[in-house]
């Protein structure tokens, strides 16, 4: 028989069950951290892929492997006979016949390893994505609502592999000495799209879902709109830069601010039909790249002024850092032209393009999801 409790009994004298709160949040928090770490690894690998791809282009190595073998191509030639067979396939394409007919087997090996390494890194990225995605999926650690986003990255990676071969195939026939510039631009553009999605997802997973939901109410629409235009403007300039790289236009005219001794490009319409000049005429392509660079810089000044009006210190800082990086990129671009685009300078220019794009994207994210400042913090 239970004893009657006194109405004067202290509540604290008996143990009370403690409510367990935040269990779901803790589970999500662990999942978000794990998925975020995996995405950061993918981000680093994709950035490295872009850099290695640039070096492959600068060393004219992209056409050294003339077949697309997604599985069996993972192994390089294992003996002298296999190397000779690979070299013979390369000797049948226009680049060797018209430009590199002086090459020996040893010379061929030096360009082969660049392209093979580029493709291997692509395979490694696909493997890391598959292991991470299916591992998180099997253990139920993918945060709610994130399945489709993570699948999107894998799907775009698969498309990128096909686009890569589509690009290489353009240089295997006719009189082509390298890949088609517009296909190179497509390949590079898709790489930046993948990198942008990964960066956005990493930023999203860096904060709790409830924090993002609250921050969304503080969205600064003007700063967000300006940053969105800034991001697309920078992306356009990256695509035009790929056209420049595709035809080595950066090495054609090394005077600045003039081009070819004048303020307008020499013979801008020398190719027929006229539209091909925007893809294949070195003078016009470089001139367009310069002009878009000037316009992008002017837009960046406007974006900085708008960003500095943000009510949030982190957002103001993000716009300032992105502008500083872009200013450095403009200066480096001028230096790249005036020095004839040596490989080490050209690849640095491409690396800084990655930084600029991601920093602009970060400014856009903070305009969309501001970090509220305290009164003391400004």
ABEGO torsion letter per residue (X at the ends): XBBBBBAABBAAABBBBBBBBGAAAAAAAAAAAAAAAAAAAAAAAAAAAAAAAAAAAAAGAAAABABBBAAAAABBBABAAAAAAAAAAAAABAAAAAAAAABBAAAAAAAAAAAAAAAAAAAAAAAAAAAAAAAAAAAGABBBGAAAAAAAAAAAAAAAAAAAAAAAAAAABEABABBBAAAAAAAAAAAAAAAAAAAAAAAAAABBAAAAAAAAAABBAAAAAAAAAAAAAAAAAAAAAAAAAAAGAAAABABOABBGGBABBBGAAABOBAAAAAAABAAAAAAAAAAAAAAAAAAAAAAAAAAAABABAAAAAAAAAAAAAAAAAAAAAAAAAAAGGBAAAAAAAAAAAAAAAAAAAAAAAAAABBBBBBAAAX
